[in-house]
């Protein structure tokens, strides 16, 4: 039996797979940069450095757009886990920024990401809002802290209502469960602080009512 000549097949396979591999490696590199810029943007936001946060988010936006354009003809790479991970981190940064500053929350179409990583990013923004709420409590900004907790609860309500299989939502159920646990802890922290503040005020008032004796 004559051996088949697979030279042409090998050449065709290498042309296609070499190109796909190059695209994959580039997309992986860009995704890592998106994650890094998004994480640094959130750190800048917590420090109160809004210009730095905005600059870093803009960097991430450009990288997300570049990745999407590059993967137009490579759907299998486009839906690789690392691409969605980067989109999730970017969505987390943008939604955290909007919620912290009281601005309208951008939609997935505004960010150029798909709904699944967007929702998971929004869910993870709850953790960043908890950090912000604790900072507000330390600064004795009680009304802002309460408003932040309400925003966290609103987000959780939305995520909890989206009862779809995890295979469709990228594990959104777990993200939602984590958000609920963070909200419960945050509510306890807020309640404890409010009670302590009331006790402090009551004590101060009572001491103020005591007239000096002579």
TIROSE-712046 format. One record per residue: x, y, z of N, C-alpha, C in turn; chain; residue number from 1. Coordinates in steps of 0.2 Angstrom, whole numbers. Example, Ala and Ser with C-alpha at 12.3 -4.5 7.8 and 13.67 -1.06 7.14 Angstrom:
BEGIN
<tifi <66 -28 39> <62 -22 39> <66 -16 39> 'A' 1> <tifi <64 -11 35> <68 -5 36> <64 0 39> 'A' 2> 
//
This chain:
BEGIN
<tifi <4 -6 0> <0 0 0> <4 6 0> 'A' 1> <tifi <3 11 -5> <7 17 -5> <5 21 1> 'A' 2> <tifi <10 25 3> <9 29 9> <6 36 6> 'A' 3> <tifi <1 39 9> <-2 45 7> <3 51 7> 'A' 4> <tifi <3 55 3> <7 61 3> <3 67 6> 'A' 5> <tifi <5 68 12> <1 73 17> <5 80 17> 'A' 6> <tifi <9 81 12> <13 87 12> <9 93 11> 'A' 7> <tifi <4 93 7> <-1 98 5> <-5 100 11> 'A' 8> <tifi <-7 94 15> <-11 95 20> <-8 98 26> 'A' 9> <tifi <-1 96 27> <3 99 32> <4 106 31> 'A' 10> <tifi <5 108 25> <6 115 23> <0 119 25> 'A' 11> <tifi <-6 117 23> <-12 120 24> <-14 121 31> 'A' 12> <tifi <-12 115 35> <-14 116 42> <-9 121 46> 'A' 13> <tifi <-3 121 44> <2 125 47> <0 133 45> 'A' 14> <tifi <-2 134 39> <-4 141 37> <-9 143 42> 'A' 15> <tifi <-15 139 42> <-20 141 46> <-19 142 54> 'A' 16> <tifi <-16 136 56> <-14 136 64> <-9 141 66> 'A' 17> <tifi <-4 142 62> <1 147 64> <-2 154 64> 'A' 18> <tifi <-7 155 60> <-10 162 60> <-14 162 66> 'A' 19> <tifi <-18 157 68> <-22 157 74> <-18 157 80> 'A' 20> <tifi <-13 154 80> <-9 154 86> <-6 161 87> 'A' 21> <tifi <-4 164 82> <-1 171 83> <-6 176 85> 'A' 22> <tifi <-13 175 83> <-18 179 85> <-20 177 92> 'A' 23> <tifi <-20 171 94> <-21 169 101> <-16 172 106> 'A' 24> <tifi <-9 172 104> <-4 174 109> <-5 182 109> 'A' 25> <tifi <-6 185 104> <-7 193 104> <-13 194 108> 'A' 26> <tifi <-19 191 108> <-25 192 112> <-24 190 119> 'A' 27> <tifi <-20 185 120> <-18 184 127> <-14 190 130> 'A' 28> <tifi <-9 192 127> <-5 198 129> <-9 204 130> 'A' 29> <tifi <-14 205 126> <-18 211 127> <-23 210 132> 'A' 30> <tifi <-25 204 133> <-30 203 139> <-26 204 146> 'A' 31> <tifi <-20 202 146> <-17 203 152> <-16 211 154> 'A' 32> <tifi <-15 214 148> <-14 222 149> <-21 225 151> 'A' 33> <tifi <-26 222 149> <-33 225 151> <-34 224 158> 'A' 34> <tifi <-32 217 160> <-33 216 167> <-29 220 172> 'A' 35> <tifi <-23 221 170> <-18 225 174> <-21 233 174> 'A' 36> <tifi <-23 235 168> <-25 242 168> <-31 243 172> 'A' 37> <tifi <-36 238 172> <-42 239 175> <-41 238 183> 'A' 38> <tifi <-37 234 185> <-35 233 192> <-32 240 195> 'A' 39> <tifi <-28 242 191> <-24 249 193> <-29 254 193> 'A' 40> <tifi <-34 254 189> <-39 260 189> <-43 259 195> 'A' 41> <tifi <-45 253 197> <-49 253 203> <-45 255 209> 'A' 42> <tifi <-38 253 209> <-34 256 215> <-34 263 215> 'A' 43> <tifi <-33 266 209> <-33 274 209> <-39 277 211> 'A' 44> <tifi <-45 273 210> <-51 276 212> <-52 276 219> 'A' 45> <tifi <-50 270 222> <-50 270 230> <-46 275 233> 'A' 46> <tifi <-40 277 230> <-36 282 232> <-39 289 231> 'A' 47> <tifi <-44 290 227> <-47 296 226> <-43 300 220> 'A' 48> <tifi <-39 296 216> <-36 299 210> <-40 297 204> 'A' 49> <tifi <-45 302 203> <-50 301 198> <-46 301 191> 'A' 50> <tifi <-42 306 190> <-39 307 183> <-35 301 181> 'A' 51> <tifi <-31 298 186> <-27 292 185> <-32 286 183> 'A' 52> <tifi <-38 285 187> <-42 280 186> <-45 280 179> 'A' 53> <tifi <-47 286 177> <-50 288 170> <-45 286 165> 'A' 54> <tifi <-39 288 166> <-33 287 161> <-32 279 160> 'A' 55> <tifi <-32 276 165> <-31 268 165> <-37 265 162> 'A' 56> <tifi <-43 267 163> <-49 264 160> <-49 265 153> 'A' 57> <tifi <-47 271 151> <-46 273 144> <-41 268 140> 'A' 58> <tifi <-36 267 144> <-31 262 141> <-34 255 140> 'A' 59> <tifi <-37 253 145> <-41 246 145> <-46 246 139> 'A' 60> <tifi <-49 252 138> <-55 252 133> <-51 251 126> 'A' 61> <tifi <-46 254 125> <-42 254 119> <-40 247 117> 'A' 62> <tifi <-38 244 123> <-35 237 122> <-41 232 121> 'A' 63> <tifi <-47 233 124> <-52 229 123> <-55 229 116> 'A' 64> <tifi <-55 235 113> <-57 237 106> <-52 233 101> 'A' 65> <tifi <-46 234 103> <-41 231 98> <-41 223 98> 'A' 66> <tifi <-43 220 104> <-43 213 104> <-50 211 100> 'A' 67> <tifi <-55 214 101> <-61 213 98> <-60 213 90> 'A' 68> <tifi <-57 218 88> <-56 219 80> <-51 213 78> 'A' 69> <tifi <-46 211 82> <-42 206 80> <-45 199 79> 'A' 70> <tifi <-50 198 83> <-53 192 84> <-59 191 80> 'A' 71> <tifi <-61 196 75> <-67 196 71> <-67 189 67> 'A' 72> <tifi <-62 187 65> <-62 181 61> <-59 175 64> 'A' 73> <tifi <-59 175 71> <-57 170 75> <-61 169 81> 'A' 74> <tifi <-67 166 80> <-72 166 85> <-70 161 90> 'A' 75> <tifi <-67 156 89> <-65 151 94> <-60 154 99> 'A' 76> <tifi <-56 159 97> <-51 162 101> <-55 168 105> 'A' 77> <tifi <-60 171 101> <-64 176 104> <-67 174 111> 'A' 78> <tifi <-69 168 111> <-73 165 117> <-69 161 121> 'A' 79> <tifi <-62 162 121> <-58 159 125> <-59 162 132> 'A' 80> <tifi <-57 158 137> <-58 161 144> <-54 167 146> 'A' 81> <tifi <-48 168 143> <-44 174 145> <-47 180 142> 'A' 82> <tifi <-51 180 137> <-54 186 134> <-59 188 138> 'A' 83> <tifi <-64 183 140> <-69 185 145> <-67 188 151> 'A' 84> <tifi <-61 185 154> <-59 187 160> <-56 194 160> 'A' 85> <tifi <-53 196 154> <-51 203 154> <-57 208 153> 'A' 86> <tifi <-62 205 149> <-68 209 148> <-72 210 155> 'A' 87> <tifi <-72 205 159> <-75 205 166> <-71 211 170> 'A' 88> <tifi <-65 210 170> <-61 215 174> <-62 222 172> 'A' 89> <tifi <-63 223 165> <-64 230 163> <-71 232 165> 'A' 90> <tifi <-76 228 164> <-83 230 166> <-83 231 174> 'A' 91> <tifi <-79 228 178> <-79 229 185> <-76 236 186> 'A' 92> <tifi <-71 238 183> <-68 244 184> <-73 250 182> 'A' 93> <tifi <-76 249 176> <-81 254 173> <-87 255 178> 'A' 94> <tifi <-90 250 180> <-96 250 184> <-94 252 191> 'A' 95> <tifi <-89 250 194> <-87 253 200> <-86 260 200> 'A' 96> <tifi <-82 263 195> <-81 270 194> <-88 274 194> 'A' 97> <tifi <-93 271 190> <-99 274 189> <-103 274 196> 'A' 98> <tifi <-103 269 199> <-107 268 205> <-104 273 211> 'A' 99> <tifi <-97 273 211> <-94 277 216> <-95 284 215> 'A' 100> <tifi <-95 286 209> <-96 293 208> <-103 295 207> 'A' 101> <tifi <-108 291 207> <-115 292 206> <-117 294 199> 'A' 102> <tifi <-113 291 194> <-115 292 187> <-119 286 184> 'A' 103> <tifi <-122 287 179> <-126 281 176> <-121 275 174> 'A' 104> <tifi <-123 269 175> <-119 263 174> <-119 262 167> 'A' 105> <tifi <-113 261 164> <-113 260 157> <-115 253 155> 'A' 106> <tifi <-118 252 150> <-121 245 148> <-116 241 144> 'A' 107> <tifi <-117 235 143> <-112 231 139> <-110 234 132> 'A' 108> <tifi <-115 236 129> <-114 239 122> <-109 245 122> 'A' 109> <tifi <-110 249 128> <-106 255 129> <-98 253 130> 'A' 110> <tifi <-97 247 133> <-90 245 134> <-87 240 129> 'A' 111> <tifi <-92 238 124> <-89 234 119> <-88 227 122> 'A' 112> <tifi <-91 224 127> <-91 218 130> <-97 214 129> 'A' 113> <tifi <-97 207 130> <-103 204 130> <-106 203 137> 'A' 114> <tifi <-113 201 137> <-116 202 143> <-114 197 149> 'A' 115> <tifi <-111 191 147> <-109 187 152> <-103 190 156> 'A' 116> <tifi <-98 192 153> <-92 195 157> <-94 201 161> 'A' 117> <tifi <-99 205 157> <-101 211 160> <-105 210 167> 'A' 118> <tifi <-109 205 167> <-113 204 173> <-109 201 179> 'A' 119> <tifi <-104 197 177> <-99 195 182> <-95 200 185> 'A' 120> <tifi <-93 205 180> <-89 211 182> <-93 215 187> 'A' 121> <tifi <-100 216 185> <-104 220 189> <-105 217 196> 'A' 122> <tifi <-105 210 196> <-106 207 203> <-100 208 207> 'A' 123> <tifi <-94 208 204> <-88 209 208> <-87 216 210> 'A' 124> <tifi <-90 220 206> <-90 227 209> <-93 228 216> 'A' 125> <tifi <-97 224 218> <-100 224 224> <-95 224 230> 'A' 126> <tifi <-90 220 228> <-84 219 233> <-80 226 234> 'A' 127> <tifi <-79 229 228> <-76 236 228> <-81 241 231> 'A' 128> <tifi <-87 240 231> <-92 245 234> <-91 244 242> 'A' 129> <tifi <-91 238 244> <-90 236 251> <-84 240 254> 'A' 130> <tifi <-78 240 250> <-72 243 252> <-74 251 253> 'A' 131> <tifi <-77 253 248> <-79 260 248> <-83 262 254> 'A' 132> <tifi <-88 258 255> <-93 259 261> <-89 259 268> 'A' 133> <tifi <-84 255 268> <-80 254 275> <-76 261 275> 'A' 134> <tifi <-73 263 270> <-70 270 270> <-74 275 272> 'A' 135> <tifi <-80 275 269> <-85 280 271> <-87 280 278> 'A' 136> <tifi <-88 274 281> <-89 273 288> <-84 276 292> 'A' 137> <tifi <-77 275 290> <-72 278 294> <-72 285 294> 'A' 138> <tifi <-74 288 288> <-74 295 288> <-81 298 291> 'A' 139> <tifi <-85 294 294> <-91 296 297> <-96 299 292> 'A' 140> <tifi <-96 297 286> <-100 299 281> <-106 294 280> 'A' 141> <tifi <-111 294 285> <-115 289 286> <-120 288 280> 'A' 142> <tifi <-123 294 278> <-128 294 272> <-125 291 266> 'A' 143> <tifi <-119 293 264> <-115 290 258> <-114 283 259> 'A' 144> <tifi <-113 280 265> <-112 273 267> <-118 269 266> 'A' 145> <tifi <-124 272 268> <-130 269 267> <-132 269 260> 'A' 146> <tifi <-131 274 256> <-132 274 249> <-128 269 245> 'A' 147> <tifi <-122 268 247> <-118 263 244> <-120 256 246> 'A' 148> <tifi <-123 255 252> <-125 248 253> <-132 247 249> 'A' 149> <tifi <-136 252 248> <-142 251 244> <-140 250 237> 'A' 150> <tifi <-135 253 234> <-133 251 227> <-130 244 227> 'A' 151> <tifi <-127 241 232> <-125 234 232> <-131 230 232> 'A' 152> <tifi <-136 231 236> <-142 227 236> <-145 227 230> 'A' 153> <tifi <-146 233 226> <-149 234 220> <-146 229 215> 'A' 154> <tifi <-139 229 215> <-135 225 210> <-137 218 211> 'A' 155> <tifi <-137 216 218> <-138 209 220> <-145 207 217> 'A' 156> <tifi <-150 211 218> <-156 210 216> <-157 208 209> 'A' 157> <tifi <-153 212 205> <-153 210 198> <-150 204 196> 'A' 158> <tifi <-144 203 199> <-141 196 197> <-145 190 200> 'A' 159> <tifi <-148 191 206> <-151 185 208> <-158 183 204> 'A' 160> <tifi <-160 188 200> <-166 187 196> <-164 184 190> 'A' 161> <tifi <-158 184 188> <-156 181 182> <-154 173 183> 'A' 162> <tifi <-159 169 183> <-158 162 185> <-157 158 179> 'A' 163> <tifi <-151 158 176> <-150 154 170> <-144 149 172> 'A' 164> <tifi <-144 144 168> <-138 139 169> <-131 142 169> 'A' 165> <tifi <-127 140 174> <-120 142 174> <-116 142 168> 'A' 166> <tifi <-118 137 164> <-115 137 157> <-116 142 153> 'A' 167> <tifi <-122 146 154> <-124 151 150> <-121 158 153> 'A' 168> <tifi <-120 158 159> <-118 164 162> <-111 165 165> 'A' 169> <tifi <-107 160 164> <-100 160 166> <-99 160 173> 'A' 170> <tifi <-104 156 177> <-103 155 184> <-106 161 188> 'A' 171> <tifi <-111 164 185> <-114 170 188> <-117 169 195> 'A' 172> <tifi <-120 163 196> <-123 161 202> <-118 161 208> 'A' 173> <tifi <-112 159 207> <-107 159 212> <-105 167 213> 'A' 174> <tifi <-104 171 208> <-103 178 209> <-109 181 213> 'A' 175> <tifi <-115 179 212> <-121 182 215> <-120 180 223> 'A' 176> <tifi <-119 174 224> <-118 171 231> <-113 175 235> 'A' 177> <tifi <-107 176 232> <-102 180 235> <-104 187 236> 'A' 178> <tifi <-108 190 232> <-110 197 233> <-115 197 239> 'A' 179> <tifi <-119 192 239> <-124 192 245> <-121 191 251> 'A' 180> <tifi <-115 187 252> <-112 187 258> <-108 193 260> 'A' 181> <tifi <-106 197 255> <-102 203 256> <-108 208 258> 'A' 182> <tifi <-113 208 256> <-119 213 258> <-121 212 265> 'A' 183> <tifi <-121 205 267> <-123 204 273> <-118 206 278> 'A' 184> <tifi <-112 205 277> <-107 208 281> <-107 215 281> 'A' 185> <tifi <-108 219 276> <-108 226 275> <-114 229 279> 'A' 186> <tifi <-120 225 279> <-125 228 283> <-124 227 290> 'A' 187> <tifi <-121 222 292> <-119 221 299> <-114 227 301> 'A' 188> <tifi <-109 228 297> <-104 233 299> <-108 240 299> 'A' 189> <tifi <-112 242 295> <-116 248 295> <-120 249 301> 'A' 190> <tifi <-124 243 302> <-128 244 308> <-125 245 315> 'A' 191> <tifi <-119 241 315> <-115 242 321> <-112 249 322> 'A' 192> <tifi <-110 252 316> <-107 259 317> <-113 264 318> 'A' 193> <tifi <-119 263 316> <-124 267 317> <-126 267 324> 'A' 194> <tifi <-127 261 327> <-128 260 334> <-123 263 339> 'A' 195> <tifi <-117 262 337> <-111 265 341> <-112 273 341> 'A' 196> <tifi <-113 276 335> <-114 283 334> <-119 286 338> 'A' 197> <tifi <-125 282 338> <-131 284 342> <-129 284 350> 'A' 198> <tifi <-126 279 352> <-124 279 359> <-119 284 361> 'A' 199> <tifi <-114 286 356> <-110 291 357> <-113 298 358> 'A' 200> <tifi <-118 299 354> <-122 305 354> <-126 306 360> 'A' 201> <tifi <-129 300 362> <-133 300 368> <-129 301 374> 'A' 202> <tifi <-123 298 374> <-119 299 380> <-117 307 381> 'A' 203> <tifi <-115 309 375> <-113 316 375> <-118 321 377> 'A' 204> <tifi <-124 320 375> <-130 324 377> <-131 323 384> 'A' 205> <tifi <-131 317 387> <-132 317 394> <-126 320 398> 'A' 206> <tifi <-120 319 396> <-115 323 400> <-116 330 399> 'A' 207> <tifi <-118 333 394> <-119 340 393> <-125 342 397> 'A' 208> <tifi <-130 338 399> <-135 340 403> <-133 340 411> 'A' 209> <tifi <-128 337 412> <-126 337 419> <-123 344 421> 'A' 210> <tifi <-126 347 426> <-123 354 428> <-118 353 433> 'A' 211> <tifi <-113 357 433> <-107 356 438> <-110 358 445> 'A' 212> <tifi <-107 354 450> <-109 355 457> <-104 359 461> 'A' 213> <tifi <-106 362 466> <-100 366 470> <-102 366 477> 'A' 214> 
//
